[in-house]
């Protein structure tokens, strides 16, 4: 079952509003560590290794107070009240001793200190927690592996590369398959000045069968940068000057209520033109009154309400572009889902895409400046393909493929699969209208965009 969607009933599946089911970015894992295991450590009796005993008695009054205090700290953390969290954890530890049972609460303080920019106190808190993590068995240590990785990130911010490398390596001993932090390790080698070791590390990772499609791309960017001016494989140039551009269909992209600043929407429009062979235009930003679209309890936008607002502002049949896609930086949800990447209505030919799950905590060492636009480009290919009525392909790396979680999304490339191209060409033959040539200017723009973001 997807983390972002409840199982729909049959009636829901045939309704016209559909969703792109998503997953969760690996970078929000610290929050999962600090929420998923704190109460499990406190509520369950343990055998000294983080494992519950077969029979755990009901908590007495003192233990119940301890559990309630930990729950309150978690609630404060989830609301982003980081100053209050650090004080509450100190108060908690003054009343309940720091032990193998209570140490997970310390992770809330560590993460809050990190969010507040207090790097040295955050490092101290994580180090204190690690001394308890190391006493757990291998299975339990794996659950807390992100604590080691967070410590490496903190030391990197202080340009203390040797302790950063030791912390990341300690995490990778426990989770060697984590390519995201394997990439951080290589970047730490490079930043320390050990270029040869970094290049060897990146090449060995690339040659392994572990990385996803996106991770392989990041490794290629790293290798290209370290081998400049002679990258391993310069991107092929696309010759699209004589490619027909059809005028009967077009897309309008609308930034809504301040979108992610690091994403180039003009470049994404160029990408869409190269894939669907129809014009795309970035429209002026729109600001909607949040009272009409924000669910206060969930702190998310209601995607259906956004589509309703789009229909009022850009009525079907009266707008300049047949298809309209709004893009917002706020997290969104649809009917019977926890969150979605995008939500669209084929009847009104409108959709909304959230950048939130793609860029939240996307770190610079993972080529953020390239990946933010690339990820959203792939997602908007999928969103617009759905609006065009195309069926999903069977291959997992096609942009329109169904991703059940975020790691499956990372398997995607921007290259259309054959079944999608066949549907596109049939649609253009029926409804494409008059065609002109792309011309040298558009063709040059496409090549620039493909090189900049490693599009396929």
MIZANU-190555 format. One record per residue (C-alpha): residue number from 1; x, y, z. Coordinates in pm, 1 decimal. Each point is the difference from the previous one (the first is absolute). Layout:
REM MIZANU-190555
+-----+----------+----------+----------+
|   n |     east |    north |       up |
+-----+----------+----------+----------+
| NUM |        X |        Y |        Z |
...
+-----+----------+----------+----------+
//
This chain:
REM MIZANU-190555
+-----+----------+----------+----------+
|   n |     east |    north |       up |
+-----+----------+----------+----------+
|   1 |      0.0 |      0.0 |      0.0 |
|   2 |    139.1 |    338.0 |    -92.5 |
|   3 |     94.8 |    238.8 |    282.7 |
|   4 |   -193.5 |    275.8 |   -171.7 |
|   5 |   -327.1 |   -164.0 |   -105.9 |
|   6 |   -261.3 |   -210.2 |    168.1 |
|   7 |   -132.4 |   -297.8 |   -192.7 |
|   8 |   -281.8 |    138.2 |   -217.0 |
|   9 |   -325.5 |   -180.6 |    -55.7 |
|  10 |   -107.4 |   -101.4 |   -350.0 |
|  11 |   -229.6 |    300.8 |    -33.3 |
|  12 |    283.9 |    236.2 |     77.9 |
|  13 |    223.8 |   -159.5 |   -261.0 |
|  14 |   -238.2 |     86.2 |   -281.6 |
|  15 |    -55.7 |    363.0 |     95.5 |
|  16 |    153.1 |    251.8 |   -233.9 |
|  17 |    243.6 |    159.0 |    245.3 |
|  18 |    312.1 |   -210.9 |     28.9 |
|  19 |    318.1 |     19.7 |    200.7 |
|  20 |    369.0 |    -66.5 |    -38.4 |
|  21 |     84.3 |   -207.8 |    302.6 |
|  22 |    326.0 |     87.5 |    158.6 |
|  23 |    249.4 |    -98.4 |    262.5 |
|  24 |    207.0 |    184.4 |    248.6 |
|  25 |    340.0 |    162.3 |    -51.2 |
|  26 |    280.2 |   -182.3 |    175.0 |
|  27 |    113.7 |    334.2 |    144.6 |
|  28 |   -297.3 |     19.4 |    238.7 |
|  29 |    107.3 |   -327.3 |    161.4 |
|  30 |    126.1 |    167.3 |    318.2 |
|  31 |   -356.0 |    100.5 |     83.9 |
|  32 |   -105.5 |   -361.5 |    -48.1 |
|  33 |    278.0 |   -121.0 |    228.6 |
|  34 |    -98.3 |    241.8 |    271.3 |
|  35 |   -371.7 |    -70.7 |    -25.0 |
|  36 |    -10.7 |   -371.7 |    -80.2 |
|  37 |    230.6 |   -130.0 |    270.6 |
|  38 |    -26.0 |    235.3 |    296.1 |
|  39 |   -327.1 |   -140.1 |    125.9 |
|  40 |     91.7 |   -354.5 |    -95.7 |
|  41 |    299.6 |     35.2 |    229.0 |
|  42 |   -205.2 |    154.7 |    278.8 |
|  43 |   -328.1 |   -191.2 |    -15.8 |
|  44 |    143.3 |   -347.3 |    -44.5 |
|  45 |    201.7 |   -176.3 |    262.6 |
|  46 |    336.1 |    -89.8 |   -153.1 |
|  47 |    252.4 |   -275.2 |     43.0 |
|  48 |    299.0 |    233.8 |     11.2 |
|  49 |     58.0 |    -17.2 |   -374.8 |
|  50 |   -292.4 |    211.8 |   -114.4 |
|  51 |   -222.8 |   -306.8 |    -43.0 |
|  52 |   -338.8 |    -34.3 |    180.0 |
|  53 |    -49.7 |   -275.0 |    252.9 |
|  54 |   -272.0 |   -254.0 |    -85.5 |
|  55 |   -234.5 |    136.7 |    264.1 |
|  56 |      6.7 |    368.8 |     95.4 |
|  57 |   -205.5 |    112.3 |    300.6 |
|  58 |   -234.7 |    297.4 |    -18.7 |
|  59 |    188.2 |    318.7 |     88.6 |
|  60 |    -29.5 |    127.6 |    356.6 |
|  61 |    -72.5 |    366.6 |     81.2 |
|  62 |    363.7 |    115.1 |    -17.4 |
|  63 |     65.4 |   -181.5 |   -324.7 |
|  64 |   -323.4 |    134.2 |   -146.5 |
|  65 |    113.9 |    354.8 |     81.2 |
|  66 |    330.8 |    -72.7 |   -171.7 |
|  67 |   -182.2 |   -119.3 |   -313.4 |
|  68 |   -228.9 |    303.0 |     -1.8 |
|  69 |    296.8 |    237.7 |     37.3 |
|  70 |    173.2 |   -169.1 |   -295.6 |
|  71 |   -317.4 |     26.6 |   -206.5 |
|  72 |    -21.8 |    371.8 |     72.2 |
|  73 |    360.2 |     48.7 |   -116.4 |
|  74 |    -85.8 |   -179.7 |   -323.6 |
|  75 |   -302.8 |    222.0 |    -53.7 |
|  76 |    205.6 |    315.3 |     56.0 |
|  77 |    263.5 |   -126.8 |   -241.8 |
|  78 |   -258.7 |    -76.1 |   -268.5 |
|  79 |   -125.6 |    358.5 |     32.2 |
|  80 |    350.7 |    139.3 |    -46.8 |
|  81 |     22.3 |    152.2 |    348.9 |
|  82 |    371.1 |    -70.3 |     23.2 |
|  83 |     90.3 |    241.4 |    280.9 |
|  84 |   -269.4 |   -152.4 |    217.9 |
|  85 |    111.1 |   -353.1 |    -91.8 |
|  86 |    357.0 |     55.6 |    119.4 |
|  87 |   -125.3 |    131.3 |    334.6 |
|  88 |   -253.9 |   -279.8 |     42.4 |
|  89 |    261.7 |   -267.2 |    -71.0 |
|  90 |    234.0 |    154.2 |    259.9 |
|  91 |   -288.8 |     -2.4 |    247.4 |
|  92 |    -85.7 |   -359.0 |    -95.4 |
|  93 |    357.4 |   -116.0 |     58.6 |
|  94 |     15.6 |    181.3 |    334.1 |
|  95 |   -295.7 |   -209.4 |    117.9 |
|  96 |     73.3 |   -328.2 |   -178.3 |
|  97 |    358.0 |   -114.1 |    -25.8 |
|  98 |    161.1 |    -41.4 |   -340.3 |
|  99 |      9.1 |   -373.0 |    -62.6 |
| 100 |    -24.3 |   -267.3 |   -265.0 |
| 101 |   -375.9 |     41.1 |     27.0 |
| 102 |    -30.9 |    381.1 |     -8.3 |
| 103 |    285.4 |    108.4 |   -228.6 |
| 104 |   -221.7 |     24.7 |   -315.1 |
| 105 |   -155.3 |    316.0 |    148.4 |
| 106 |    343.8 |    159.8 |    -33.2 |
| 107 |    -33.5 |    -25.4 |   -377.9 |
| 108 |   -279.5 |    257.3 |      7.5 |
| 109 |    231.0 |    245.8 |    171.0 |
| 110 |    282.7 |    -75.2 |   -242.6 |
| 111 |   -219.9 |     56.3 |   -304.4 |
| 112 |   -154.9 |    316.5 |    145.2 |
| 113 |    344.4 |    141.6 |     69.8 |
| 114 |     96.8 |    -79.4 |   -356.7 |
| 115 |   -310.7 |    176.8 |   -132.9 |
| 116 |     82.1 |    302.4 |    216.9 |
| 117 |    352.9 |     18.5 |   -142.0 |
| 118 |    164.7 |   -101.8 |    326.0 |
| 119 |    251.8 |   -234.5 |   -156.6 |
| 120 |    227.8 |    -71.8 |    298.0 |
| 121 |   -286.0 |    -81.4 |    242.6 |
| 122 |   -159.8 |   -216.8 |   -269.6 |
| 123 |    324.7 |   -193.3 |    -44.7 |
| 124 |     28.8 |    -48.3 |    375.7 |
| 125 |   -355.9 |   -134.1 |     24.6 |
| 126 |     44.6 |   -239.6 |   -290.5 |
| 127 |    328.5 |   -124.7 |    142.5 |
| 128 |   -166.9 |    -69.0 |    334.9 |
| 129 |   -276.2 |   -194.1 |   -177.7 |
| 130 |    248.2 |   -201.2 |   -205.8 |
| 131 |    163.0 |   -137.4 |    314.8 |
| 132 |   -332.9 |   -170.6 |     72.7 |
| 133 |    -67.3 |   -102.2 |   -362.3 |
| 134 |    331.2 |   -187.8 |     -6.3 |
| 135 |   -119.8 |   -218.9 |    288.4 |
| 136 |   -296.2 |   -131.3 |   -203.6 |
| 137 |      6.7 |   -311.1 |   -214.6 |
| 138 |     58.6 |     25.3 |   -375.8 |
| 139 |   -368.6 |      8.8 |    -90.9 |
| 140 |    -77.5 |    279.6 |    244.2 |
| 141 |    311.7 |    198.4 |    -99.5 |
| 142 |   -115.8 |     -5.0 |   -360.6 |
| 143 |   -319.1 |    176.1 |    108.0 |
| 144 |    205.5 |    290.5 |    131.5 |
| 145 |    250.2 |     13.6 |   -286.1 |
| 146 |   -107.0 |    349.5 |   -107.6 |
| 147 |    136.8 |    132.4 |    328.1 |
| 148 |    353.2 |    -79.5 |   -123.6 |
| 149 |    -70.0 |    162.0 |   -336.8 |
| 150 |   -142.9 |    313.5 |    162.4 |
| 151 |    314.6 |     28.1 |    210.3 |
| 152 |    210.5 |    -16.0 |   -316.4 |
| 153 |   -206.7 |    279.6 |   -155.6 |
| 154 |     50.7 |    215.4 |    310.1 |
| 155 |    377.0 |    -48.6 |      4.0 |
| 156 |      6.4 |     85.0 |   -372.0 |
| 157 |   -166.2 |    332.2 |     76.0 |
| 158 |    295.3 |     76.5 |    226.7 |
| 159 |    244.4 |   -112.5 |   -273.0 |
| 160 |    124.6 |   -269.2 |    239.3 |
| 161 |     41.6 |   -264.7 |   -265.2 |
| 162 |    178.7 |   -275.0 |    194.3 |
| 163 |   -271.2 |    -38.6 |    268.5 |
| 164 |   -265.2 |     45.1 |   -270.8 |
| 165 |    149.8 |   -289.5 |   -197.1 |
| 166 |     21.1 |   -217.7 |    311.0 |
| 167 |   -366.1 |     64.3 |     83.2 |
| 168 |   -123.0 |    -70.3 |   -355.1 |
| 169 |    214.5 |   -314.6 |    -21.2 |
| 170 |   -147.4 |   -117.0 |    332.3 |
| 171 |   -345.8 |     38.2 |   -151.2 |
| 172 |     97.6 |   -180.0 |   -318.8 |
| 173 |    138.7 |   -293.8 |    198.9 |
| 174 |   -357.8 |    -42.1 |    121.3 |
| 175 |   -166.6 |     81.7 |   -334.7 |
| 176 |    247.6 |    -39.0 |   -287.2 |
| 177 |   -280.6 |     -0.4 |   -259.5 |
| 178 |    -84.0 |    366.2 |     73.9 |
| 179 |    133.7 |    161.5 |   -317.6 |
| 180 |   -120.3 |    347.2 |    104.4 |
| 181 |    250.6 |      6.7 |    283.9 |
| 182 |    258.5 |   -192.4 |   -200.1 |
| 183 |    -10.1 |    306.7 |   -227.1 |
| 184 |     48.5 |    223.6 |    304.5 |
| 185 |    306.5 |   -206.7 |     95.4 |
| 186 |    153.9 |     55.3 |   -343.4 |
| 187 |    -78.0 |    370.4 |     22.4 |
| 188 |    173.9 |     14.7 |    338.7 |
| 189 |    309.7 |   -159.0 |   -154.2 |
| 190 |     -6.3 |    264.8 |   -273.1 |
| 191 |    -50.8 |    289.2 |    240.2 |
| 192 |    285.9 |   -126.2 |    215.4 |
| 193 |    220.3 |     21.2 |   -308.9 |
| 194 |     25.6 |   -372.5 |    -78.3 |
| 195 |   -121.6 |     26.0 |   -360.5 |
| 196 |    142.3 |   -334.7 |   -111.4 |
| 197 |   -174.5 |   -185.9 |    281.3 |
| 198 |   -326.7 |    181.9 |    -69.3 |
| 199 |     13.9 |    -83.7 |   -371.2 |
| 200 |     76.7 |   -366.0 |     75.0 |
| 201 |   -289.6 |    -12.9 |    248.8 |
| 202 |   -249.3 |    151.3 |   -246.3 |
| 203 |    110.1 |   -228.3 |   -284.7 |
| 204 |    -26.1 |   -313.2 |    213.0 |
| 205 |   -350.6 |     99.0 |    105.8 |
| 206 |    -99.7 |     68.0 |   -359.3 |
| 207 |    130.6 |   -340.6 |   -106.7 |
| 208 |   -201.0 |   -177.4 |    270.2 |
| 209 |   -358.4 |   -108.8 |    -44.1 |
| 210 |   -128.3 |    185.0 |    307.0 |
| 211 |    -75.8 |    360.8 |   -113.3 |
| 212 |   -339.9 |    103.6 |   -131.6 |
| 213 |    -34.6 |    185.7 |   -329.7 |
| 214 |     23.8 |    336.6 |    176.8 |
| 215 |    290.5 |   -105.4 |    220.7 |
| 216 |    190.7 |   -114.3 |   -307.8 |
| 217 |    -62.6 |    341.4 |   -150.2 |
| 218 |    139.7 |    176.9 |    308.2 |
| 219 |    307.3 |   -223.2 |    -12.2 |
| 220 |     48.1 |     85.5 |   -367.5 |
| 221 |    -19.2 |    373.1 |     82.1 |
| 222 |    263.9 |    -47.5 |    271.6 |
| 223 |    228.6 |   -193.8 |   -232.0 |
| 224 |    -44.5 |    247.6 |   -285.3 |
| 225 |     91.3 |    286.6 |    230.5 |
| 226 |    311.8 |   -176.0 |    125.6 |
| 227 |    114.1 |    -92.8 |   -352.6 |
| 228 |    -66.3 |    340.5 |   -162.2 |
| 229 |     94.0 |    106.7 |   -264.8 |
| 230 |    -39.9 |   -355.5 |   -126.0 |
| 231 |   -324.8 |   -148.7 |    138.8 |
| 232 |    -50.0 |   -370.7 |    -44.4 |
| 233 |   -283.7 |     31.2 |   -251.1 |
| 234 |   -107.2 |    342.4 |   -133.9 |
| 235 |   -377.3 |     14.0 |    -54.6 |
| 236 |   -116.9 |    -55.9 |   -358.3 |
| 237 |   -138.8 |    302.7 |   -179.4 |
| 238 |   -367.3 |    -17.1 |   -103.2 |
| 239 |    -77.7 |    119.5 |   -351.3 |
| 240 |   -356.8 |    127.9 |     37.8 |
| 241 |      5.0 |    312.5 |   -217.7 |
| 242 |   -218.3 |   -167.2 |   -264.9 |
| 243 |   -226.2 |   -179.4 |    250.8 |
| 244 |   -369.9 |     97.7 |    -41.0 |
| 245 |   -147.3 |    207.0 |    284.3 |
| 246 |   -378.8 |    -36.7 |     10.9 |
| 247 |   -223.1 |    294.6 |     89.2 |
| 248 |   -327.1 |   -180.1 |     75.3 |
| 249 |    100.5 |    -87.6 |    356.7 |
| 250 |    202.6 |    200.7 |    254.6 |
| 251 |     86.7 |     19.3 |    370.1 |
| 252 |      2.1 |    289.0 |    244.9 |
| 253 |    211.9 |    -32.2 |    316.2 |
| 254 |   -116.9 |    218.4 |    291.7 |
| 255 |    218.8 |     54.4 |    310.8 |
| 256 |   -247.1 |     12.7 |    289.6 |
| 257 |     50.9 |    159.0 |    343.4 |
| 258 |    379.4 |     12.7 |    -36.4 |
| 259 |    160.9 |   -308.1 |   -145.7 |
| 260 |    349.7 |   -140.6 |     52.2 |
| 261 |    248.7 |    271.5 |    -99.2 |
| 262 |    265.8 |   -248.9 |   -107.8 |
| 263 |   -213.7 |   -148.6 |   -277.8 |
| 264 |      9.4 |    148.7 |   -349.7 |
| 265 |   -353.4 |    -12.0 |   -138.1 |
| 266 |    101.5 |    144.6 |   -339.6 |
| 267 |    244.5 |   -289.6 |    -34.6 |
| 268 |   -273.4 |   -248.2 |     93.8 |
| 269 |   -222.3 |    154.4 |   -266.6 |
| 270 |    279.7 |    -58.4 |   -252.0 |
| 271 |     16.2 |   -362.7 |    115.9 |
| 272 |   -375.6 |    -44.8 |    -46.4 |
| 273 |     17.6 |    144.2 |   -351.2 |
| 274 |    273.1 |   -247.4 |    -90.4 |
| 275 |   -207.1 |   -294.7 |    129.2 |
| 276 |   -354.7 |     81.6 |   -111.5 |
| 277 |     90.9 |    212.9 |   -308.9 |
| 278 |   -248.7 |    273.0 |    101.0 |
| 279 |     57.0 |    351.6 |    141.0 |
| 280 |     40.8 |     70.6 |    370.2 |
| 281 |     -8.1 |    335.7 |    178.4 |
| 282 |     78.0 |    103.4 |    356.9 |
| 283 |   -287.5 |    224.7 |    106.0 |
| 284 |     16.6 |    282.7 |    259.1 |
| 285 |      3.6 |   -121.6 |    362.4 |
| 286 |   -334.6 |    -29.0 |    176.2 |
| 287 |    -72.9 |     59.5 |    368.9 |
| 288 |   -305.3 |   -174.9 |    140.8 |
| 289 |   -158.6 |     75.5 |    335.1 |
| 290 |    114.8 |   -289.6 |    218.9 |
| 291 |   -328.0 |     -2.2 |    187.0 |
| 292 |   -159.9 |   -162.4 |   -305.0 |
| 293 |    261.7 |   -270.3 |    -56.9 |
| 294 |    187.9 |    -69.2 |    326.5 |
| 295 |   -101.2 |   -278.2 |    236.4 |
| 296 |    103.5 |    150.5 |    335.4 |
| 297 |     15.6 |   -332.6 |    177.9 |
| 298 |    218.8 |   -167.2 |   -260.5 |
| 299 |    198.9 |    311.8 |    -96.4 |
| 300 |    -39.0 |   -106.7 |   -363.5 |
| 301 |   -179.9 |    144.4 |   -297.5 |
| 302 |   -312.3 |   -181.7 |   -113.2 |
| 303 |     80.7 |    -81.5 |   -364.2 |
| 304 |   -367.6 |    -16.5 |    -96.9 |
| 305 |    -54.2 |    351.7 |    129.0 |
| 306 |    297.8 |    122.2 |   -203.5 |
| 307 |   -149.3 |   -155.9 |   -313.8 |
| 308 |   -329.1 |    171.5 |     74.4 |
| 309 |    179.5 |    334.5 |     33.4 |
| 310 |    189.5 |    -62.8 |   -325.8 |
| 311 |   -325.9 |    -67.3 |   -180.5 |
| 312 |   -138.6 |    330.7 |    124.7 |
| 313 |    307.2 |    194.0 |   -111.3 |
| 314 |     66.0 |   -194.0 |   -321.6 |
| 315 |   -338.3 |   -133.6 |   -117.3 |
| 316 |     10.0 |   -302.5 |   -227.2 |
| 317 |    -45.4 |    103.5 |   -363.0 |
| 318 |     76.5 |    367.2 |     66.4 |
| 319 |    365.1 |     -2.6 |    101.6 |
| 320 |    296.9 |     47.0 |   -231.9 |
| 321 |    137.8 |   -349.9 |     65.0 |
| 322 |   -201.7 |   -318.5 |    -20.2 |
| 323 |    182.2 |   -146.0 |    302.2 |
| 324 |     95.8 |    186.7 |    316.4 |
| 325 |    230.5 |   -125.8 |    277.3 |
| 326 |     49.3 |    190.1 |    326.1 |
| 327 |    318.1 |    -54.8 |    201.3 |
| 328 |     23.9 |     67.7 |    371.1 |
| 329 |    265.9 |    -42.9 |    264.9 |
| 330 |   -255.7 |   -105.6 |    261.7 |
| 331 |    -72.3 |   -368.0 |     61.6 |
| 332 |   -331.5 |   -113.9 |   -152.0 |
| 333 |   -252.0 |   -279.1 |     53.5 |
| 334 |   -293.5 |   -139.4 |   -192.7 |
| 335 |   -307.8 |   -203.9 |     86.6 |
| 336 |     86.5 |   -304.9 |    214.5 |
| 337 |    374.3 |     70.7 |     -5.7 |
| 338 |    255.1 |    117.9 |    254.9 |
| 339 |    194.3 |    196.1 |   -260.3 |
| 340 |     59.2 |     -2.8 |   -374.9 |
| 341 |    261.7 |    123.9 |   -244.6 |
| 342 |   -263.8 |    126.2 |   -240.3 |
| 343 |   -374.3 |     -2.4 |    -51.6 |
| 344 |   -183.7 |     62.4 |   -324.4 |
| 345 |   -346.6 |     14.7 |   -150.9 |
| 346 |    -23.4 |   -126.1 |   -356.3 |
| 347 |   -340.6 |    156.0 |    -52.7 |
| 348 |    116.5 |    356.1 |     71.0 |
| 349 |    349.6 |    -79.9 |   -133.0 |
| 350 |    160.3 |    150.8 |    310.4 |
| 351 |    251.1 |   -131.8 |    249.5 |
| 352 |    206.3 |    104.6 |    298.0 |
| 353 |    350.8 |   -117.1 |     88.6 |
| 354 |    170.9 |     38.7 |    337.7 |
| 355 |    375.2 |     49.7 |     10.0 |
| 356 |     10.9 |    -72.4 |    373.2 |
| 357 |     77.4 |   -371.9 |      4.8 |
| 358 |    262.5 |     39.3 |   -272.2 |
| 359 |    211.0 |    275.4 |    152.7 |
| 360 |    -62.6 |     -8.8 |    377.0 |
| 361 |    345.0 |    -29.9 |    156.4 |
| 362 |    161.6 |    -85.8 |   -334.9 |
| 363 |    360.4 |     57.7 |    100.0 |
| 364 |    263.4 |    180.3 |   -201.6 |
| 365 |    240.4 |   -296.2 |    -15.3 |
| 366 |   -267.3 |   -188.2 |   -195.3 |
| 367 |     13.9 |    258.3 |   -283.6 |
| 368 |   -306.2 |    190.8 |    116.9 |
| 369 |     30.0 |    270.7 |   -267.7 |
| 370 |    -34.9 |   -264.4 |   -271.4 |
| 371 |   -225.6 |   -254.0 |    170.5 |
| 372 |   -276.3 |    240.4 |    107.4 |
| 373 |    -86.5 |     97.3 |   -358.9 |
| 374 |     66.1 |   -349.7 |   -133.1 |
| 375 |   -234.4 |   -168.2 |    250.2 |
| 376 |   -279.1 |    246.9 |    -66.5 |
| 377 |     55.1 |    -31.7 |   -373.6 |
| 378 |    -52.3 |   -375.9 |     18.3 |
| 379 |   -304.8 |     39.1 |    223.7 |
| 380 |   -160.2 |    259.1 |   -227.8 |
| 381 |     55.6 |   -225.0 |   -300.4 |
| 382 |   -200.4 |   -259.1 |    194.5 |
| 383 |   -267.4 |    250.4 |    106.7 |
| 384 |    -48.2 |    143.6 |   -349.5 |
| 385 |      4.1 |   -347.6 |   -151.6 |
| 386 |   -287.4 |    -92.1 |    230.4 |
| 387 |   -188.3 |    316.2 |   -105.6 |
| 388 |     50.1 |   -103.2 |   -362.4 |
| 389 |   -167.7 |   -331.3 |     84.8 |
| 390 |    301.2 |   -225.3 |    -55.9 |
| 391 |     10.6 |   -340.4 |    170.1 |
| 392 |    281.6 |    -97.4 |    231.8 |
| 393 |    290.7 |   -199.6 |   -145.9 |
| 394 |    124.0 |   -333.4 |    130.3 |
| 395 |    366.1 |    103.1 |     32.4 |
| 396 |    101.6 |    149.0 |    338.7 |
| 397 |    243.5 |    258.5 |   -138.7 |
| 398 |   -252.9 |    172.4 |   -229.5 |
| 399 |   -116.2 |    342.0 |    125.5 |
| 400 |   -369.1 |   -102.7 |     -4.7 |
| 401 |     64.1 |   -323.2 |    196.8 |
| 402 |   -190.1 |    -46.8 |    326.7 |
| 403 |    227.2 |     56.0 |    304.7 |
| 404 |   -128.6 |   -153.7 |    321.4 |
| 405 |    259.6 |    178.0 |    211.7 |
| 406 |    270.8 |    261.3 |    -34.7 |
| 407 |    278.9 |   -247.5 |    -74.7 |
| 408 |   -203.9 |   -130.8 |   -292.3 |
| 409 |    -33.8 |    358.0 |   -124.7 |
| 410 |    380.8 |     25.3 |      7.7 |
| 411 |     15.8 |   -285.7 |   -250.6 |
| 412 |   -156.2 |    223.1 |   -265.2 |
| 413 |    172.5 |    180.6 |   -283.3 |
| 414 |   -143.0 |    271.9 |   -223.0 |
| 415 |     10.1 |   -215.9 |   -314.9 |
| 416 |   -344.2 |    -88.8 |   -134.8 |
| 417 |    -57.5 |   -370.5 |    -51.0 |
| 418 |   -124.7 |   -130.4 |   -334.5 |
| 419 |   -361.5 |    -46.7 |    115.1 |
| 420 |    -20.5 |    365.1 |    106.3 |
| 421 |    153.1 |    122.5 |   -326.9 |
| 422 |   -254.3 |   -204.8 |   -196.7 |
| 423 |   -288.3 |    154.9 |    197.2 |
| 424 |    147.6 |    349.8 |    -41.4 |
| 425 |     39.4 |    -37.6 |   -375.4 |
| 426 |   -354.6 |   -133.9 |    -36.6 |
| 427 |   -136.3 |    293.2 |    203.4 |
| 428 |    193.8 |    255.6 |   -205.5 |
| 429 |   -127.0 |   -158.0 |   -319.4 |
| 430 |   -358.7 |     38.0 |    125.3 |
| 431 |     15.2 |    330.9 |    186.4 |
| 432 |    340.6 |    156.3 |    -53.6 |
| 433 |   -121.4 |    262.6 |   -243.2 |
| 434 |    232.4 |    203.9 |   -218.5 |
| 435 |    372.5 |    -58.8 |     36.9 |
| 436 |    305.9 |    219.7 |    -34.3 |
| 437 |    365.3 |    -86.6 |     43.9 |
| 438 |    172.3 |     20.0 |    337.8 |
| 439 |    270.4 |    207.4 |   -168.8 |
| 440 |    364.2 |     51.2 |    103.9 |
| 441 |    -79.9 |    221.4 |    301.6 |
| 442 |   -233.8 |   -249.2 |    166.5 |
| 443 |    231.9 |   -287.3 |    -89.8 |
| 444 |    295.2 |    176.5 |    163.6 |
| 445 |   -207.7 |     66.4 |    313.3 |
| 446 |    -92.6 |   -368.2 |     21.5 |
| 447 |    363.2 |   -106.8 |    -24.9 |
| 448 |     99.9 |    250.0 |    270.0 |
| 449 |   -270.9 |   -129.5 |    234.8 |
| 450 |     83.6 |   -365.2 |    -63.0 |
| 451 |    369.3 |     64.7 |     71.8 |
| 452 |    -69.3 |    206.1 |    312.3 |
| 453 |   -226.3 |   -258.8 |    167.3 |
| 454 |    122.2 |   -321.2 |   -163.6 |
| 455 |   -341.3 |    -64.5 |   -153.4 |
| 456 |    -31.9 |   -302.6 |   -227.2 |
+-----+----------+----------+----------+
//
